[in-house]
């Protein structure tokens, strides 16, 4: 089974992206094929170098763990550009993506979850 997660919200402020990545992480640990596409303000979820208070969740770490469990992480390229995020600033395992790739992932997914 392949599950696509589409994240829309900024990494911090609401917990929508956090909850989406939590579920994606749990599924990827169980061997489920997981793809995460971050779009809009969620593009910042895949930015390297996030600093959060001690004891607070860190979406950079959480996304990296999904990648280490064979998850795929795509970041909307035009959303990156609009927010001044360069390819070099992306976390390990994430890549600049496009609407064409999101279209392909959506067509091939067994389930699509939007957060």
N, C-alpha and C positions, 0 to 999 in steps of 0.2 A: 504494500500500500504506500502511496506517495501523498504526502500532505504539504500543501503550500500555505504559508502564513504570510499575510500582507499586513505590514505595520504602518500606521499613518501618524501616530502621535510622537511628539518629542520624547527623548529618553527619560526626562525627569519633569515633574509637574503633575501629570496624571500617571496612573499605573497601567494604562492600557498596553503599551509596548512591553513593559515589564512582565505583565501577565501572559502576553503572547509568547515571549521568549522563554518564560518559565515552562509553559506547556510544550513548546518546541523542544526544549532541553530534555524534559522528561521523556518525550516520545523518542528522541534521537538516542537516548541511553538504552532504550528497549529495542533498538535496531530498526525503527521505522524510518523510512526515507523522508527527510524533512528538507524543505527549501523555505528560506525566508527572504522576502522582498521588502526592503524598507523604502518608503516613498514619502514625499513631503517632508514635514519636520522630523519624521522618523529617520531620515538620512543621518542625522547626528548620532543615532544609536550606534552606528558602525564607525564612529570617529575614534581613532587611537588617542590615548593619553587622558582618558577621563579621570578626574579626581573627585572623589565623593567622600563625605564624612565617614569616619570609622564606624563600621557596623551597618552601613547603608548599602543597598544593592548597587552593583556596578554592571551596567548593560554591556560594556566592552568585554568584561570577563565572561559574562553569561553567553554572549554571542560567540566568542572564541571557543567556548566549550562545545557549543552546537557544531561548529566547524570541525572540531577535533573528533566529533562523533559522526563524521561523514556528512554533516549537513552542508547545504549550499546557501551562501548568503550573497544576494545581489542588492546593489544600492542604485537607485534611480540616478542616472548620470545628470539629467537636467536639474534634478533637485539638489544634487551635490553642487553643481555650478551656481545655482541661485543662492546657496548658503556659503559659498566660498570654501568648500571642502575639496581638496585635491586627492588624486589617486594615492599619493604617498601618505596621506593622513588616514587611510582606511586601516582597520584592524586586520590582523593576519586572518586569512581565510575569506575575506570579503572582496568583492570585485565590483567595478563600475559596470552597471547594467543598463538596460533600456526597456522601453515599452514593448519592443519586439520580443525580448527574452521573457518578460512577464506574460505576454500573450501565449508564448509557447509553454511556459510552466503551467499556466492556468489550464490550457487545453489538455495537458498530460497528467494533471493531478487527479487523484481519486477524490480528494476533499480540498476545499479552499476555505480557510478561516481568516476573517478580517478583524483586526484589532485597531 
